[in-house]
Amino acid sequence: MAGQIWTLWWVWGAAALVLGILEVLAPGFVFLGFAIGAATVGLLLALTGASWGLPLLLLVFAALSLAAWLILRRVFAMPEGQVKTFDHDIND
């Protein structure tokens, strides 16, 4: 029974929710990529009803998380060659 819990869609949804909350607490698009990967795996399980094994689920999760992270990095990154500078002090 313990090996079958990962085939439930709501487990992946709960993991996505926890990872999304972690992203709010520690921003940087790291946990958000994992949250998107977990949510997508949960949707795949819910829509297809497939009972894939844990190794395949982890492989799909890793691939989707990496793809989501790369897309987030490309969309939200600063333009290349541009450096964030500060020209004033917060105490002024």
PyMOL commands that set and color helices and strands:
alter all, ss='L'
color gray80, all
select helices_A, chain A and resi 2-7+9-25+30-48+54-76
alter helices_A, ss='H'
color red, helices_A
deselect
rebuild
show_as cartoon
